[in-house]
Structures are given as structure tokens and as C-alpha cells.
Amino acid sequence: MQETVMFSGTIVGERQRVECTVRATKTTFDKDPSERPVLSDYRIVESDATDGLPDGQYDLLANRERIRFRRDAGRFLSRP
């Protein structure tokens, strides 16, 4: 089963550190309820705080993970 979840994160990079809200997809597995849910498809929710960030390379610190993003033309895009 999949559901959308929201939680807090921190954007770090380009000499910036900004708190943000993150939206992700949480997947739980019906066959083995003891198995931990998987979070994927992380998206930064745009806000006044994130709108002021310049284009560049960033890391999203959320859910004990570091996810790499870049900001290009005012939009957050994933990067390898």
C-alpha cells in the first residue's frame, strides 16, 4: 500500500541552511507487516523560505538520509 506523507527536513548548500517540509511516498508491504515501510520520491514543498534559495547544488537532510538536489531556474531537481 502507498500513501503520501509529510515531514520536516533541512536544505543545506550554497552557504545556506533552510528548514523545509518534505513530501514523500510511503510504501508498506502487505505480505510481511513486520517489514519496515520504504520512503521514496522525496519532494521539497515550496515555501517562502525555499523561494529565496539561489540556483545551485543542495543536500536535503530528512528521515536520517541525505538526498542530493539541485535548484535550477527556481525548481528543485534530483541529481545523482
Secondary structure as UniProt FT lines:
FT   STRAND          2..13
FT   TURN            14..15
FT   STRAND          16..27
FT   TURN            30..31
FT   TURN            33..34
FT   STRAND          38..45
FT   HELIX           48..51
FT   STRAND          56..62
FT   TURN            63..64
FT   STRAND          65..72
FT   TURN            73..74
FT   STRAND          75..78
//
